[in-house]
Amino acid sequence: MFKRLFARFRQPPFAVDQHITGGSDPNAFSAAALRDLLLDRRSERRSKLIRGLLVFCLPVLLIIGINAYNMGFRLWHPSASVGVVGLAGEMAEGNIGSADKVIPGLRKAFEDPAVKAIVLSIDSPGGAPLEAERIYSAIESLRKAHPKPIVAVVNNVGASAAYMVALHCDAIYAGKYSLVGSVGAVLAGWDFHKALERVDVGQRVYASGNLKAMLNPYLAMSPEADRKAQDLVTRMGQQFRDELVTQRKGKLVPTEGVNFASGEIWGGVEAKQLGLIDEVSTLDEVVRKRWPDLPIEAYGPSSSHGVPIFGASIAEWVRDTFMPMGLQQSGLSLR
């Protein structure tokens, strides 16, 4: 602005007047300077408004774009690709690893004619057995309706219920530093009755059967209820082991001192030696070896490497990160 004013001061008065009014009006220079000042202020307000909109809108558009990408929306869709669906975090209702979050991604990948193969990217310690049953049942149904190869790749951990889901894929891969296994069941509950006795407080419970209130944390566990709870998890653990033997028939390697149903977890190399997985490999290596000419397309609630992006709430992240697993959920689980 000042350069423009100084430039006008250097011009002959008549030339400025001639430019503005076509004559030699003595007030023409002042009118021109005022007009330039108003134009500069208007331009400055406009630039501030544009900068403010950019500062606010760009992050919002970026977040919306990343979420839309993770949900499978594309401005350009390849004619052929490998669809990657994530199974991440604890498999419990409402979590990003729940059946309600994973199955829609599987359905989109199976129903998309451009997807030639599917990778289930696993990074989960397990969770509710029903969530696993829902997911692998959906895999079997979708595979019948849309025949496509589907393989499971374990990233950091693929244990218990998550490993149960992997058993129903065509092949299982894991990195050499991945954790695999934990075949078994857990029934967890709290026991507060001794703490209540110290303050002379008790709870009145009327149950229709002697085992109806067996998991009530405010009542002492009876020997009969204790036997029933142990029998329940033993049976479910045995069912899990039977499913392992059925799905990995001809691949498991019986080894002295190794009980597959002990709940033990193994590294990727040892899991390969025991026949729990088919090959030691990472997700990128699997896609490059099996489908070298196809790009990766992410489907479902997580990124192409199984890491949730904007998918879980902050509260869920804090809970999963800082709360001990035993405090997160009571009840029957595979982990």
C-alpha positions in Angstrom: 0.0 0.0 0.0 2.8 2.5 1.0 4.7 1.7 -2.2 1.6 2.5 -4.2 1.2 5.8 -2.3 4.8 6.8 -2.7 4.6 6.0 -6.4 1.7 8.4 -6.7 3.6 11.1 -4.9 6.4 10.7 -7.4 4.0 11.2 -10.3 3.3 14.7 -11.6 0.0 16.0 -10.2 -1.4 16.6 -13.6 -0.7 13.0 -14.7 -2.5 11.6 -11.6 -5.4 14.0 -12.1 -5.5 13.1 -15.8 -5.6 9.4 -14.9 -8.4 9.8 -12.4 -10.6 12.6 -13.7 -9.2 13.5 -17.1 -8.5 17.0 -15.8 -6.4 18.9 -13.3 -8.7 18.7 -10.2 -6.5 19.4 -7.1 -8.5 16.9 -5.0 -8.0 14.0 -7.4 -4.8 12.8 -5.7 -6.6 12.6 -2.3 -9.5 10.7 -3.8 -7.2 8.2 -5.5 -5.3 7.6 -2.3 -8.5 7.1 -0.3 -9.8 4.7 -3.0 -6.6 2.7 -2.9 -6.7 2.5 0.9 -10.3 1.2 0.9 -9.4 -1.4 -1.8 -6.4 -2.5 0.3 -8.5 -2.9 3.4 -11.2 -4.8 1.5 -8.5 -7.1 0.1 -6.9 -7.6 3.5 -10.3 -8.6 5.0 -10.9 -11.0 2.2 -7.5 -12.7 2.6 -8.1 -13.0 6.4 -11.4 -14.7 5.7 -9.9 -17.1 3.2 -7.0 -18.0 5.6 -9.5 -18.6 8.4 -11.6 -20.9 6.3 -8.6 -22.8 5.2 -7.3 -23.3 8.7 -10.7 -24.6 9.8 -11.8 -26.5 6.7 -8.6 -28.3 5.7 -8.3 -30.4 8.9 -12.0 -31.2 8.8 -11.8 -32.3 5.1 -8.6 -34.3 5.9 -10.4 -36.2 8.7 -13.5 -36.8 6.5 -11.3 -37.9 3.6 -9.3 -40.4 5.7 -12.5 -41.9 7.3 -14.1 -42.1 3.9 -11.0 -43.9 2.5 -11.0 -46.4 5.4 -14.7 -47.1 4.8 -14.0 -48.0 1.2 -15.0 -44.8 -0.6 -12.8 -44.0 -3.6 -12.8 -41.3 -6.3 -11.0 -43.8 -8.5 -11.4 -47.5 -8.1 -8.9 -50.0 -9.7 -10.2 -52.6 -12.0 -8.6 -55.4 -9.9 -7.2 -55.3 -6.4 -6.6 -57.2 -3.1 -9.1 -56.3 -0.5 -7.8 -56.0 3.1 -10.2 -56.2 6.0 -8.9 -55.5 9.5 -9.6 -57.4 12.7 -8.1 -55.3 15.5 -8.4 -54.9 19.2 -10.5 -56.8 21.7 -13.4 -58.7 20.1 -16.3 -57.4 22.1 -19.6 -55.8 21.3 -19.2 -52.1 20.3 -15.4 -52.4 19.8 -13.6 -52.0 16.5 -12.9 -55.7 16.5 -16.6 -56.7 16.9 -18.5 -58.7 14.4 -20.7 -55.6 13.7 -17.7 -53.7 12.5 -15.8 -56.4 10.7 -18.5 -58.2 8.8 -19.6 -55.1 6.7 -16.0 -54.8 5.5 -15.9 -58.5 4.6 -19.2 -58.2 2.8 -18.0 -55.2 0.8 -14.8 -56.9 -0.2 -16.5 -60.2 -1.2 -19.3 -58.4 -3.2 -16.9 -56.0 -5.0 -16.2 -57.6 -8.4 -12.9 -55.7 -8.6 -11.6 -57.5 -5.5 -9.8 -60.7 -6.6 -8.6 -61.9 -3.2 -9.1 -60.9 0.4 -6.6 -60.6 3.3 -7.9 -60.6 6.9 -5.3 -58.4 8.7 -5.4 -59.5 12.4 -4.0 -57.7 15.4 -6.2 -58.9 18.3 -5.7 -60.8 21.6 -9.2 -62.4 21.2 -12.4 -61.7 23.1 -15.9 -63.0 23.1 -16.4 -66.4 21.4 -19.7 -65.4 19.8 -18.0 -62.5 18.0 -15.5 -65.0 16.5 -18.3 -67.3 15.5 -20.3 -64.6 13.8 -17.2 -63.5 11.8 -16.1 -66.9 10.6 -19.7 -67.9 9.8 -19.9 -64.8 7.7 -16.7 -65.7 5.9 -18.0 -69.1 5.1 -21.3 -67.8 3.8 -19.7 -65.0 1.7 -17.1 -67.4 0.3 -19.9 -69.7 -0.9 -21.8 -66.8 -2.5 -18.7 -65.1 -4.0 -15.9 -67.7 -4.4 -12.6 -65.8 -3.7 -9.4 -66.8 -1.9 -9.2 -65.3 1.7 -6.0 -65.5 3.8 -5.3 -64.4 7.4 -2.2 -62.4 8.3 -1.3 -62.0 11.9 0.5 -58.7 12.7 1.5 -58.2 16.3 -0.9 -60.7 17.8 -3.5 -63.2 16.7 -4.6 -65.1 19.7 -7.6 -67.1 21.0 -10.8 -65.9 19.4 -8.9 -64.0 16.7 -6.9 -67.1 15.9 -10.2 -69.1 15.8 -11.3 -66.7 13.0 -8.0 -67.2 11.2 -8.6 -71.0 11.2 -11.5 -70.5 8.8 -9.3 -68.8 6.1 -7.6 -70.6 3.3 -4.1 -70.0 4.8 -2.6 -68.3 7.9 0.5 -66.1 7.8 2.4 -64.5 10.7 5.6 -62.5 11.1 8.5 -64.1 13.0 7.8 -61.7 15.9 4.0 -62.2 15.9 2.3 -63.9 18.8 0.0 -66.8 17.8 -2.2 -69.3 19.6 -3.7 -69.2 23.1 -6.2 -71.9 22.3 -8.6 -72.2 25.2 -11.4 -70.4 27.1 -11.6 -68.2 30.2 -14.5 -67.4 32.5 -13.8 -64.4 34.6 -15.7 -62.8 37.5 -15.2 -60.8 40.6 -15.5 -61.9 44.3 -16.5 -59.1 46.7 -18.2 -61.1 49.4 -15.2 -61.0 51.8 -14.9 -57.3 51.5 -18.6 -56.8 52.3 -18.3 -59.1 55.3 -15.6 -56.7 56.8 -18.2 -53.9 56.8 -21.0 -56.1 57.9 -22.9 -55.8 54.6 -24.5 -58.5 52.6 -26.8 -58.9 49.6 -30.0 -60.9 49.6 -30.4 -63.0 46.4 -33.4 -65.2 45.6 -32.6 -67.6 42.7 -34.8 -70.2 41.1 -31.9 -72.7 40.9 -28.8 -73.4 42.9 -26.6 -72.3 40.0 -28.7 -69.4 38.8 -26.6 -66.8 40.8 -23.2 -68.6 40.4 -21.4 -65.6 39.0 -22.8 -63.0 41.5 -19.7 -61.2 42.8 -21.4 -60.4 46.1 -22.0 -64.1 47.0 -19.5 -66.7 48.0 -18.9 -69.3 45.3 -20.3 -72.7 46.3 -18.3 -75.9 45.5 -21.0 -76.9 43.1 -20.9 -73.6 41.3 -17.1 -73.7 41.2 -17.2 -77.2 39.5 -19.8 -76.0 37.0 -17.7 -73.0 36.0 -14.6 -75.1 35.5 -16.6 -77.7 33.6 -18.0 -75.0 31.3 -14.6 -73.5 30.3 -13.1 -77.0 30.0 -15.8 -78.0 27.6 -15.4 -74.8 25.5 -11.7 -75.1 25.5 -12.0 -78.7 24.2 -14.4 -77.5 21.5 -11.8 -74.9 20.5 -9.1 -77.6 20.3 -11.3 -79.9 18.3 -11.9 -77.0 15.8 -8.2 -76.4 15.6 -7.6 -80.1 14.8 -10.3 -80.1 12.2 -9.3 -76.9 10.4 -5.6 -77.7 10.5 -5.9 -81.4 9.7 -2.7 -82.7 8.2 -0.9 -79.5 9.1 -0.5 -79.7 12.9 2.8 -81.3 14.1 2.3 -83.2 17.3 5.2 -82.4 19.5 6.3 -83.9 22.9 5.6 -81.5 25.7 3.3 -79.3 23.7 -0.4 -79.2 24.5 -2.2 -77.1 21.9 -5.2 -76.5 24.3 -3.0 -75.2 27.2 -3.6 -71.6 26.3 0.0 -71.2 25.4 1.1 -68.6 22.9 4.0 -69.0 20.4 6.1 -66.8 18.2 5.7 -66.9 14.4 8.7 -69.2 13.8 7.6 -71.7 16.4 4.0 -71.5 15.3 5.1 -72.5 11.8 7.1 -75.4 13.2 4.0 -76.6 15.1 1.8 -76.2 12.1 -0.4 -73.5 13.6 0.4 -71.2 10.6 1.3 -71.9 7.0 4.2 -69.5 6.5 6.2 -66.9 8.2 5.5 -63.7 6.3 4.2 -60.2 6.7 1.1 -58.7 5.0 3.2 -56.8 2.4 5.2 -59.9 1.6 2.1 -62.1 1.2 0.4 -59.7 -1.2 3.6 -59.2 -3.2 4.2 -63.0 -3.5 0.7 -64.2 -4.1 -0.8 -61.3 -6.1 2.2 -59.2 -7.4 0.3 -57.2 -10.0 -2.6 -56.2 -7.8 -2.8 -53.1 -5.6 -4.1 -53.1 -2.0 -7.5 -51.7 -1.2 -8.6 -51.2 2.4 -12.1 -52.3 3.5 -13.6 -52.4 6.9 -12.9 -50.6 10.2 -9.1 -50.4 10.0 -6.2 -49.4 7.8 -4.5 -51.7 5.4 -2.1 -52.8 8.1 -4.7 -53.5 10.7 -4.2 -50.2 12.7 -7.4 -48.3 13.4 -7.5 -44.8 12.1 -10.2 -42.6 13.6 -12.3 -45.7 13.9 -12.3 -46.0 17.7 -13.3 -43.3 20.1 -10.8 -41.7 22.5 -12.6 -43.4 25.4 -12.1 -46.8 23.8 -8.4 -46.1 23.2 -7.8 -45.0 26.7 -9.6 -48.1 28.1 -7.7 -50.5 25.8 -4.4 -48.9 26.5 -4.4 -48.2 30.2 -6.9 -50.5 31.8 -5.7 -54.0 32.7 -7.4 -56.7 30.5 -8.9 -58.3 33.6 -10.8 -55.2 34.5 -12.2 -54.5 31.1 -14.8 -57.1 30.9 -16.2 -60.0 33.0 -17.6 -63.1 31.5 -16.7 -65.9 29.1 -14.0 -65.1 26.6 -11.4 -66.7 24.4 -8.0 -65.1 25.0 
